[in-house]
Amino acid sequence: MSVSRIGLVVHGGRPEAAEAAHVVRSWCAAHSVPCRDIDVWNEGGRHSARQEMAEAGDPDLIVTLGGDGTFLRGARLASAVDALVLGVDLGRVGFLTEVPAAEVRSALDAVGEGRLEVEQRMLLNMRASRRLVVPSDMEALMRYGRGPLLPPPRVRPECEAGGEWGIALDVSALNDVVLEKLVRDRQVSVGVYLAGRLLASYSADALLVATPTGSTAYSFAAGGPVVSPRADAVIFTPVAPHMTFNRSVVAAPDEPVGLRILERSGQAAVSIDGQVRGVLYPGDWIGVYAAPRRLRAVRLGPMDFYGRLRERMNLTDAPAAIADGTPAPLWPVTTPPPGDLAHLAMPERPSLGRLE
């Protein structure tokens, strides 16, 4: 495929990100591809994803230079207009990013020459009983030194609104939608509905709805399951609930999760992929469900998700399992699968010289 315009999302606090950005700009200049920085925080504010993409000339590829947080910023932009997104890994965990910083130029060559795969990642959409707003006196509290807040989500005009179904908000989440308490001494009380039926009423620090991609983020830290990003599922996880049932629930992608703030609850903040986007009060509700459109992420080869899980989570083998014997091999088989197993997803062992 040909790349006609590139948008850059750069982690401004990392010198190595600035160096990688110089490499991307040089490549773009050499290939006559326009390049524009997007989601820049030093201009006094941030804008909606559609507005930022339009101002940048609607790039068809977003390149992120940073960690997973920077990738989420790029995913917000790319998902708004169905652009591709390529993550360069400069972070600490790197579940989402694809390319090591030293291989940026060769990665762009591969993209420009069409030597890439497009991986479809599930997204979440949201409806709400009303438009989300962050009170002006709370903005300084919610910034946490991470830059200005995003504007409240707009309403999607192409969707029906009103009645018990609320309004459709113009947001997409790659990781999760989180409802969390605002003050330490007051939990949120929330009725949780799965597929339109009450599951239970929770009193908790937070309640989150995650995608399989987001299962290794906040949901994992809260005790949720690790789910393959190739799966289709919606994962509900309570955070520090005051009740016996504290487990996650994995729902089908067409089973929406509703969260209704109860009468005795404190205020709750709504975060989308880690960005606070509004505050809810008793009586308000949100509904989270799988989006019809998916994020298109650039891959330069098969993704070894479970190998990355072992490496990035520093998984170690049980001492009792290997004390008196030989450790399990990282790759138990190296030959192609037989015909009756050809339909299984078993990526080949990567060669040393290939991008992973």
N, C-alpha and C positions, 0 to 999 in steps of 0.2 A: 504494500500500500504506500501511497505517497503522503507525506506530511506537509500541509500547506501553511500551518501557523502553529507556533508553540507558545504555551503559557507557562511561566515559571512560578513556583511557590517555594520560597527559600526560608529556611530557619535563620532569622537574622542574628541569633545569638551564637552561631557557630562559625568560626573562621573557615573551617573546612567546607562548609556549605557555600560560602562566598567564592572559594576557589573552584568548587564544582560548577557553580553558576557561570563563572568565567569560561570554563570549558564548554558548557552548553551554548553560550552566546557565540563563542568562536566557531563552533560547529555550525550553528545557524547562519552565521555570516558567510562561511565557506560554501554553504549549500543554498544560499539565497532564500532562507526560510525566515520570515519575520518572527521575532521573539519579544515577549512582553511579560514583565513581572506583574503578578496578580496577588490579591489579598495582602497588600502592603499596609502595615499598621502605622507607619509614621506620618500618615496624612490626616490624622485627627479623627479617624473613624473607619468603620467597615460598612460594606454595602451588601445587598442581596447577591446571591450567586449569579442569577441571570443578568443583573446589572453589571457586575464585574466582568463577566464573560463578554457581554456586548461591548463594553468600553475597551476590552482588549482585542476586539476584532473577531470574536468567536473562534478561538483556537480549537483545532481538532485533536490536539495532544497536550495534556497537562503533565509537566515533569516536576516532581516534588523532590526537594533536596533537604533532608533532615531525617527524623525518625518517624514512628507511626503516627504521632500527633500531626506532623507536617503532611503526611500522606492523607490523613482525614480531612485536612483543610483542602487539599487538592481534590479529594473525592467529592466534597461538597460542591465544588465548582463543576467538575466533570459530569456528575450525575444530573445536573440541572439541564444540560443540553446534549447529553448522550455522547460526550467526548471520551477519548481514551485517556487513561492515567498511567504514568510510569513512575514508580517510586525508587529513588536512589537512597541507599541505606547509610545514614550517618547517625543512627540512634543507638539506644542501649538494648532494645529487645528485638525489633525488626521482624515482626510477624507479617507485616503488610508490604514492606518495601522489597524490591526485587533485585536491584543492581548494586554491587559494591562501588564505592566512590571512585576507585581506581579504574573502573571499566565503563565510565560514563560515555566516553567517546565511541568505544566499540559498540555499546548498547544502542546509541543513536544511529550508528551505521546500520545495525541490524534492523532497527525500526524503519529507517529510510529505504532499505532494500526489501522490506516485507518479510524478513526472517523473524517472525514473531508469532506468538499465539495470543489470542484474546480470551481471557478468563472472565466468566460471568459471575459476579458476586451479588448475592441477595441484598436488597435494601428494604428499609422500613419506611412507610408513610404514616401519617397521623391525622386524625380528626380531633376536634375539641368542641366543647360546649360553647366556647367563645374564643375570640382572638387572644393570643398570648401577648402580654405586656410585662416588661420589667419596670417596676416603679423607679423613678429617677433617683430617689434617695438611697436605693440599694445598689446602684451600679458600682460605686467605689468598693463596696463590700464584696461584690461578686467577682471582681476582676482578678484577684489573687496574683497580681503582677504579670499576667499573661497577655496583656494587650487589651485593646478596647473590645467591648461586647459586640456581637453581631446584632443587627436590627431584628425586631420581632418578625416572625414569619408572616408572609403575606397569605392571603386566601387564594386558593386555586379557582379561578373563575369558571373553568370548564366543568367543575364538579357540582352536583346538586347539593343544596344546603338547606338547613332548616329542620325543625321537628326534632325527633329523638336521635337523628343521625348527625347533628351538629354541622360544623363547617370543616371543609378540607383545607388543611394548612399546606403551604408550598414548602415543605421540608422533606429531606431524605436522610436517613441515618444508615451508615454502613456498619457501625458497631452496636449502638444501643440508644434507647430512649429511657431516661431515668427520672423518676419522681422522688425527690429527697427533701428532708426536713431542712428548715432554715435556721432554727435555733437549737442549741445542744440539749436543752431541758424539755423539749416538746417534740415528740414523735409525730409522724403523720399517720392518720387513721384512714384507711383506704379500702373500699370494696373492690375486689378483684374479680373480673368476669372473664371467662374463657368461652369463646364461641357463643356469647350472649347469655351464658348461665353463670350465676354467682358461684365462684369457687370457695371464697372465704373472705372475711373482713380482717385486715391486717393492721396491727400497730407496729411500726418499724422505723428504722432510720431512713430507709430508702426502699424503693421497689423499682426493678428495672426489667426492661424487655430488650432482648439482644438477638442479633442474627447469629448464624454459625460463625461468621467472621469475628463478631464481637464476643464469642464464647471464651476466648483466651484473654479478654481484657477485664473490665470491672466485674462481669459476671463470674469469671474464674476466681478473682480475688474474694468474692463473696461466697464461694463454695459451690458455684455452678459447674456443670459438666463441660468437658472439652468436646466440641462438636466439629466434625470435618467441615471445612468451608465449601466442600462440594455438596453438602447436604442441603435440603430445604426444610427449615424448621424455624419456629419462633420460640425463644427460650425465656420463660419468666423466672426471675430469681428475687426473693426477698432478702434484704440486708438487715441483719440483727433484728428479726421479728420477735415480739413478745408473745410467742405461742409455741406449742409443741411442734406443729408442722412447719418446718423451716427449710423444706426441700425445694429444689427447682422443679418446674414443670416444662416439659418439652412438647409444644403443640405443633400441629400441622400448619403449613404456611397460609392456609385459607381459614384458619381459626383465629379471629382477632382477639387481642387482649385489651379489656377495658379497665381503666383505673378511675374510680370515683371517690373524690375527697368527701369524707363523712362529716357529720355535723360537729363533732367534738374535736376535730383535727386541728392541728396548727397549719400554718401556711406551708406550701410546698413549692419548690423550684422545679422547673422542667428543664432538663439538660438533654441536648441532642448531640451525640458524639463528643461529649465533654464540654460543650458550650452551653451556658445558661441562656435560654431563649424566652423564659416567661415565668410568672408566678401564678399559682392557683390558690383558690380559697375554698372553704367548705361549700359543697354543692356543685363545684366545677368537676369536669371529667375530661379525660382524653381516651381515645381509642387508637391502638397501634396495630398495624397489620402489614403483611408483606406487600411491597410495592409491585406493580405490574412491570416496571422497567428495572433493569439491573445495571450495576456498575460494570463498565468494561475496562478491566485491568490488563495491562500489557505484561505478558510473560515471554521470556526468551528461551524457555525450556520447561520441562516438567517440574512442578513444584513438589519438593519433598517435605510435605507438611509435617509428617510425624518425625522425620529426622530433625527438622527445625524445632519441633516441640521438645525433643530430647535435649537439643543443644541450648536453646534459649532459656529453657526452664531449669537447666543444670540438673537434669534427671540423673540419678545414680542408681546403680544396681544394688539390690539387697546384699549385704555381706554374706548372709547365710546361703544365698543362691550361688555364689561363686567362690566360696572359701576353699572348697576341696576339689575344684574342677576348673574347666576352661570356660571363660566368659562367653556369652552368646554372641555370635557374629553380627555385626551391624547389618550386613546384607546376606541373608541365608541362601539366596539363590542368585545366580548370575546369568543363567541361560533363559531364552525366551519361554513363555508358558506354552504348554501344549494346546492343541486346538480347542479342546473342550473348556479351557480356562482363558481363552483369548479375549473374552468380553470383560475380564476383571481389570481394574485399575491398578496395575503393578508397574510403576515407572522403572526404567532401566537404571542401573547404578551409574551415576554421572561420572564422566571422565574428568581428569584433573584439569584439562584445558578448556572445559566448557563452562559458560556462564551458568550459575545455579540460582 
